Amino acid sequence: MSSLSLNGGLQTQAAPLPTWPEGELVALDESALIDAANTRVEQAWQRCCEVYPALPPPKVWFDLKGASAGQAHLGRGGLRFNPVLLSENRRAFFDQVIPHEMAHWLVFHLQEGPHLKPHGREWQTIMRGLFGLAPDVTHRFDTKRSQRAPYRYACACRQHAFTAQRHARVRSGRRYYCRQCAQTLVYCGCEAP
């Protein structure tokens, strides 16, 4: 595995991280949930250190917005998580999202890490062999609350909600069309925050 033998290439599949008690997870307030997520990051990091002791601990932020659940932000030196999606999808975050991002953190620190594909063979091997998880690339969380779309556009058949990023693309010249009526979407205002 990319200039690093992770216990003989991680031939065996490890058990997932210990299950967080369901009742405890549901009962956590926002502050306690962040503390528990930090503890889970620590557990995942320690698991990675079993095969790569030189792995530095990541910094952790809960400032990610939009549809992404998590992000290994290598330039910033750590992991970012979406606090809205964390709160709404606690079990999946503890079981899958945090190990997913920690696997990225480990791959990046391999000798050829910066040149490897983000969800390539090395990352998949870590997900299966180190965390005992299927290497799923995307989540299926409901992102309505985490992805604000206050900009309203209209066509002949209905209104459409745009995020700030998509609205900025329209302002710089990009056009979007309705999939139903094929008309160009026209800006008609912004909702109050």
N, C-alpha and C positions, 0 to 999 in steps of 0.2 A: 504494500500500500504506500505508494509515493515516498520512497526513501525512509520509510518508518515501518518497522514490523510491529504492528499492534498485536501482541501476543500471538505471533505466528499468523498474522493476517486476519485475526478475529474469526477463526474457523467455527467456533461455537457461538450459538446465539445466547446472549445474556438475558437475564430476567429484566423486565421493565423496572424502573425505580419503584420503591415501595408506594403502595396506594395511600393517598392522603385520606384520613377518615372523612367519609361523606358528610356526616352530621356536623363535624367541625368546619368543613369547607363551606357549607351552606350558611352557617351561623356567623362567619367572619364579617365584620364591618369593613369599610374600604381601607382603613389604615392597617388593620390586622391582615387583610388580604394581601396588601403590598408586602408586609413583613413575611408572610407565609410564602409568597412568590419568590422573594429574595432567598429564603431558606431552601426552596426547591432549586433555584439556580445554583446555590452552593452544593447541594446534593449532586446535581448533574455535573458540575465542575469536578467534584471529588471523584466521580465515576470516570471522567475523562483522564484525570491525573493517574488513575490506576494503570493506564496504558501509555500515557505521555506525561511523566512527572514534571517536565519543564513548562507545561501549559500555564500561562499567567491567568489569574482570575480576571474575569471581565467586570467592568463597571456595569451598572444596571440602571436604566431609566425607564420610567413609565410615562412617556410623553409622545408615543406614536399615535397618530390620528389616521382616520380613513379606514380602508378595508383591510389593511395589513394587520395581522395579529401580533407578529413579532418581526424583528430584524436584527441580524448580526451586523452591527455598524462598526466595521473594522477600522475605518479612519478615525472614528471617535473613541475606539478602544473598548467597546463593550456591546451589550445587548439592549435593545429597545423593545418595549412591549406596549400594546394598546390597552390602556386601563379600562375603557368601556367594554371591549371584547373580553378582557380578563374577568371583569365582574359578571358578565352575562354567560360566560362559558368556562366556569371555574375548573370543572373536571377535565375538560379537553386541554386547557392550558397546562395544568399540572402533569397530565399524562403524556401529552404530545407536543404542544407548542414550545415549552421550555426546553425539552430534550432536542427538538428540531433545531432551535437556534444555537444550542450548545454544540451540536454536531457541526454546524457551520463554523463556530468559533474554533473548534479543534482542527478542522480541515484547513482553515486559513493559516494556522500556525505550523503546519507540516512544511517540510523543506520546499516543496513546489506549490504550496497552498495558494498563494496569490494567483497562480496560473491555472488552477484547476476549475472545472465547471462547478457552479454553485450546488447543483443537485446531481453531480456526477457519481461515478462509481465509488469514490472514496467516502463521500457523504452518505451514500446508501449503505455502504459497508458498516459505517459507524452507527447508523440508525438501527440496522438489524443486529449487528454483532455486539455492540456496546450497550445499547438501550433496549434491545429486544422489541423493536417497533417496526412496523411497515414504513418504508420510506415515502410517505405521502408528501407531496409537494405543496398542495394548497388545502385550505380549510373550507368548510361549508357553513360558516357562521352567518347569522343574519347581521348585516352591517348597517342597517337603517339608522340606528342611534349613534353609531360611531362615525358615520360618513355624512356630514352635513351637506345638504344640497339646496341652499337657499335661493339660487338663481332660477327664475322661471322663464321658460321658453315655450312657444306655442307653434302649432301647425294647424291644419284644417280640422283635425280630428280630436286633439286633446292638448293638455299641458304637459311639459317635461321639466323635471328638476335637475339642475346642473350643479356640480360642485364648483368651488372657486377655481380649481385647476382647469376644469373644462371651460368655464366661463372665460378665463384668461386666454385660452386657445382661440376661442371665438373672436375675442377682441384683437388678437394678433392676425386674424384673417382666415382661420379655419372655419369650414362650414360643416354643420351636422344636418342630417336628414331623418325624417320620421320613417320608421320601418313599416308603418301601416299605410300612410298616404303618400309617402315619398317626397313631401314638401320640405323645403328648407326651414329649419327651426329659427324662429325670430324671437329676440329678447323682449320680454314684456314686464320685467321688474324683479325686484329682490324682496324676499320676505324679511321681516324684522327678525333679528337674532333672538 
